Amino acid sequence: MFENIVGHERQKEILTKSIKNDSISHAYLFLGQEGIGKFKFACEFAKKVLKTENLNNNPDFKIIRKREDKKDIVVEQIRKELIDDIYIVPATGERKVYIIDDAHQLNVAAQNTLLKTLEEPPKYITIILVASNSSSFLTTILSRVNQIPFEGITSGVLKNYLIDNFNMTLDDSIVEYVDGSIGKAINIINNNLIEKYKNIDELYKYIQNKDIIEAFKHSSNIKFNDEDSLDYLEFVLYKKNKYNCIKIIENAKNRLKFNGNYDIIIDSMLLRLIDNIEEE
């Protein structure tokens, strides 16, 4: 069971036991950082609950996500996609499963509407909330779901996965950066970011040595035109305990979001980093 899932052995054990003992909860919260496989795990669990290997067009399975034209998952969406459907008995089996992806985006009104269902659920439903944090949830929601915490997989499992599926490895610094997130690692590979991150590691050395000329020359080959690159530079500084420089990166991110002049923003960032970096 859960053969398609890499890692998360404790979660497999808990949910396999609930299926075998016929003690499946009416509501779960799969909680953990982005990119570690929570949604895939939820889908695999749904297959076991519904006793099917194909969720496509299954009338007893539904995924609910934030609409592109909305800031949050709103009450109207919960009513239409979940409440209006939930009291219709299963069409093909004994249960119905609903996955609310990125459920931390549920606004308060939507949560209050969902709460009524969680308080008095039909016996045949299972709702799985998939979320990267719990801070946005009402305490009444948290008290009525079975929380399943997810963590990143170990670096060893991650490295083996990348060798088996991509025939490649990542530097230890990048492995540490993805923090056990397969999704993050795959994104780095698919978007050809490995060389860029290696260049950022090299750039840090010039910043640390306060070598302005080489820092500027090296930065021209990086192009910090995606937030991932600035996130990685921020990670390198944090790893080196250069906490006084983190705000400089955050400031550059914010200025770029407002379409500021790229060259001026990055040049200013580098000068401030070199000026504020503490010698080791």
Phi and psi in degrees as a GROMACS rama.xvg file:
@    title "Ramachandran Plot"
@    xaxis  label "Phi"
@    yaxis  label "Psi"
@TYPE xy
64.5049  33.4311  PHE-2
-63.4137  -24.9285  GLU-3
-85.123  0.207188  ASN-4
-101.729  130.127  ILE-5
-90.6644  125.994  VAL-6
72.9373  -155.979  GLY-7
55.8783  45.7049  HIS-8
-64.7327  -38.8366  GLU-9
-65.0579  -41.1631  ARG-10
-65.2939  -39.3599  GLN-11
-59.6589  -43.8294  LYS-12
-62.9975  -46.45  GLU-13
-61.8016  -47.4977  ILE-14
-78.6498  -31.312  LEU-15
-62.5373  -41.921  THR-16
-63.3543  -40.7582  LYS-17
-64.9461  -35.4863  SER-18
-69.5465  -47.3494  ILE-19
-64.0926  -33.8485  LYS-20
-90.8363  4.15639  ASN-21
52.7584  45.017  ASP-22
-121.928  39.0768  SER-23
-67.8915  129.763  ILE-24
-74.3649  157.535  SER-25
-76.7089  -16.9414  HIS-26
-156.118  135.59  ALA-27
-127.255  154.136  TYR-28
-122.42  109.315  LEU-29
-88.7798  111.101  PHE-30
-120.695  128.349  LEU-31
169.863  170.134  GLY-32
-59.3519  159.79  GLN-33
-66.9334  146.592  GLU-34
84.0449  10.6015  GLY-35
-101.808  5.43288  ILE-36
97.9749  17.9481  GLY-37
-64.1316  -44.2224  LYS-38
-66.8949  -43.2185  PHE-39
-60.5171  -41.0285  LYS-40
-62.3836  -42.5007  PHE-41
-60.294  -41.3767  ALA-42
-66.3042  -41.0698  CYS-43
-64.8872  -38.9369  GLU-44
-64.4947  -40.5581  PHE-45
-59.9413  -39.0701  ALA-46
-60.2259  -41.62  LYS-47
-68.933  -41.0872  LYS-48
-64.4858  -41.7911  VAL-49
-88.3067  -5.01722  LEU-50
58.0274  50.8117  LYS-51
-145.565  156.1  THR-52
-105.084  1.4724  GLU-53
-132.051  110.225  ASN-54
-89.6006  -12.8906  LEU-55
-62.6985  125.97  ASN-56
61.3598  19.6024  ASN-57
-75.712  120.602  ASN-58
-67.635  -13.4545  PRO-59
-101.904  13.3953  ASP-60
-133.738  135.905  PHE-61
-146.919  139.427  LYS-62
-108.04  131.051  ILE-63
-116.126  125.268  ILE-64
-132.972  160.081  ARG-65
-61.0283  134.836  LYS-66
-75.2951  148.726  ARG-67
-61.5597  -28.5504  GLU-68
-90.2587  8.41183  ASP-69
-122.402  152.067  LYS-70
-80.6839  -29.1634  LYS-71
-132.945  173.311  ASP-72
-82.9574  115.923  ILE-73
-100.162  167.042  VAL-74
-61.9633  -38.5331  VAL-75
-60.7417  -37.2274  GLU-76
-67.5638  -42.6598  GLN-77
-63.6419  -40.9298  ILE-78
-64.1525  -46.609  ARG-79
-73.8586  -44.8835  LYS-80
-89.3075  -18.8719  GLU-81
-122.11  -60.419  LEU-82
-59.2878  -45.7399  ILE-83
-66.3429  -18.7525  ASP-84
-103.898  -23.7179  ASP-85
-70.3416  -25.6758  ILE-86
-92.4734  4.4766  TYR-87
-85.521  124.792  ILE-88
-63.7349  156.126  VAL-89
-55.0026  142.378  PRO-90
-87.4163  -31.7738  ALA-91
-120.851  -16.8575  THR-92
-148.407  -147.759  GLY-93
-98.4824  -15.5257  GLU-94
-136.859  164.56  ARG-95
-127.747  143.86  LYS-96
-127.232  133.384  VAL-97
-122.386  128.56  TYR-98
-109.405  122.952  ILE-99
-102.55  103.242  ILE-100
-80.6377  144.068  ASP-101
50.6101  49.5577  ASP-102
-65.9952  -14.6246  ALA-103
-66.1028  -8.84957  HIS-104
-89.0706  -0.0392849  GLN-105
-64.3099  125.966  LEU-106
-79.3189  173.102  ASN-107
-61.3081  -42.3842  VAL-108
-62.4069  -41.3765  ALA-109
-65.8821  -38.3147  ALA-110
-65.4448  -41.5575  GLN-111
-64.1725  -36.1918  ASN-112
-67.6387  -42.8747  THR-113
-64.1145  -34.3924  LEU-114
-57.7241  -38.22  LEU-115
-61.0095  -36.9296  LYS-116
-71.9147  -39.1482  THR-117
-66.2595  -29.479  LEU-118
-74.0743  -36.4321  GLU-119
-135.025  70.1076  GLU-120
-80.0837  145.701  PRO-121
-59.3546  147.07  PRO-122
-67.1233  -16.7355  LYS-123
-97.9825  4.37578  TYR-124
-103.134  151.209  ILE-125
-134.475  121.391  THR-126
-108.201  126.867  ILE-127
-114.059  113.999  ILE-128
-89.7916  124.239  LEU-129
-109.818  119.425  VAL-130
-145.594  150.904  ALA-131
-91.1617  -14.535  SER-132
-155.207  161.193  ASN-133
-108.079  -1.72617  SER-134
-66.0318  -25.099  SER-135
-88.3483  -5.05319  SER-136
-85.5678  144.167  PHE-137
-66.3033  145.417  LEU-138
-61.8319  -29.849  THR-139
-67.7345  -32.56  THR-140
-68.1941  -49.0427  ILE-141
-60.5654  -31.8699  LEU-142
-76.4211  -11.905  SER-143
-114.283  12.1464  ARG-144
-124.547  154.635  VAL-145
-89.4743  107.381  ASN-146
-81.4082  126.914  GLN-147
-118.044  101.425  ILE-148
-75.5318  138.444  PRO-149
-116.479  141.522  PHE-150
-123.404  162.928  GLU-151
-63.5368  151.417  GLY-152
-73.6399  162.076  ILE-153
-68.1891  156.951  THR-154
-61.4441  -35.4628  SER-155
-64.1119  -45.0276  GLY-156
-64.6356  -40.3816  VAL-157
-62.4471  -46.8737  LEU-158
-61.6907  -42.2536  LYS-159
-64.1138  -38.8148  ASN-160
-62.4804  -43.4172  TYR-161
-68.1559  -35.6256  LEU-162
-67.0087  -45.3981  ILE-163
-68.5556  -35.273  ASP-164
-103.419  -23.5296  ASN-165
-125.36  -5.47053  PHE-166
54.5597  43.9685  ASN-167
-154.324  164.579  MET-168
-124.298  164.41  THR-169
-116.312  149.418  LEU-170
-59.6744  153.059  ASP-171
-57.0971  -35.862  ASP-172
-63.7185  -40.3693  SER-173
-72.0618  -37.8046  ILE-174
-60.3395  -41.8611  VAL-175
-65.101  -37.0587  GLU-176
-64.8698  -42.1975  TYR-177
-72.5453  -16.709  VAL-178
53.5029  47.1435  ASP-179
79.8208  10.251  GLY-180
-96.4011  108.63  SER-181
-61.5766  -41.0536  ILE-182
-59.1716  -41.562  GLY-183
-67.2519  -39.7911  LYS-184
-65.3855  -42.6988  ALA-185
-64.9622  -38.565  ILE-186
-61.1284  -41.4392  ASN-187
-63.1436  -42.3301  ILE-188
-68.5637  -48.7828  ILE-189
-64.915  -29.3743  ASN-190
-99.4715  12.1944  ASN-191
53.9326  47.6245  ASN-192
-95.8163  -4.71929  LEU-193
-60.4703  -48.7443  ILE-194
-65.201  -38.0019  GLU-195
-62.2378  -41.9214  LYS-196
-67.8304  -35.8308  TYR-197
-63.3398  -39.3568  LYS-198
-65.1645  -34.5618  ASN-199
-67.6963  -38.7632  ILE-200
-59.6288  -40.1016  ASP-201
-69.2238  -39.6391  GLU-202
-59.5734  -39.6145  LEU-203
-56.9111  -38.5794  TYR-204
-60.866  -40.1456  LYS-205
-70.0894  -37.9645  TYR-206
-62.9884  -45.3788  ILE-207
-62.2455  -37.2535  GLN-208
-83.5119  0.347026  ASN-209
56.3719  38.2414  LYS-210
-93.2694  90.0678  ASP-211
-62.0249  -46.17  ILE-212
-60.4662  -49.8935  ILE-213
-68.5406  -34.3975  GLU-214
-62.626  -46.8075  ALA-215
-66.4376  -41.5178  PHE-216
-62.7737  -43.732  LYS-217
-69.9664  -37.8536  HIS-218
-65.0857  -25.9057  SER-219
-66.4311  -18.5606  SER-220
-91.6495  -3.6339  ASN-221
-98.0252  -47.9242  ILE-222
61.5538  91.8122  LYS-223
-82.3255  52.8369  PHE-224
-95.2666  7.7386  ASN-225
-132.266  146.312  ASP-226
-64.2775  -26.4853  GLU-227
-58.8985  -37.6546  ASP-228
-66.7937  -43.2387  SER-229
-68.474  -34.3271  LEU-230
-61.8439  -40.1633  ASP-231
-69.199  -40.773  TYR-232
-61.6567  -39.8065  LEU-233
-62.7406  -40.5325  GLU-234
-61.2886  -44.6843  PHE-235
-60.3707  -43.9812  VAL-236
-64.5948  -40.813  LEU-237
-65.6191  -41.926  TYR-238
-62.6291  -32.8271  LYS-239
-88.3168  7.99163  LYS-240
63.8734  29.8987  ASN-241
-93.7323  61.6704  LYS-242
-64.6266  -27.2392  TYR-243
-68.8055  -13.5662  ASN-244
-97.564  -9.4599  CYS-245
-62.2236  -41.1796  ILE-246
-63.7484  -28.6883  LYS-247
-65.1166  -41.5182  ILE-248
-65.9524  -44.6583  ILE-249
-61.6848  -38.176  GLU-250
-63.651  -42.1144  ASN-251
-63.7259  -41.7553  ALA-252
-58.2533  -47.6244  LYS-253
-63.5756  -40.5304  ASN-254
-66.8889  -37.3212  ARG-255
-67.5026  -34.279  LEU-256
-61.8199  -30.988  LYS-257
-94.2587  22.3214  PHE-258
59.559  39.3094  ASN-259
-71.8443  167.534  GLY-260
-64.1258  117.754  ASN-261
-57.9274  -51.4866  TYR-262
-60.9973  -43.7304  ASP-263
-64.1121  -42.6928  ILE-264
-64.758  -47.1256  ILE-265
-69.7987  -41.1868  ILE-266
-61.7442  -43.2976  ASP-267
-63.3183  -41.4697  SER-268
-59.7273  -46.6421  MET-269
-63.7109  -43.7355  LEU-270
-61.2766  -42.677  LEU-271
-68.0375  -37.5924  ARG-272
-64.1838  -45.9817  LEU-273
-63.9512  -37.2952  ILE-274
-70.8539  -32.457  ASP-275
-102.261  -10.9781  ASN-276
-64.9363  139.397  ILE-277
-95.0308  133.589  GLU-278
-69.4669  142.911  GLU-279
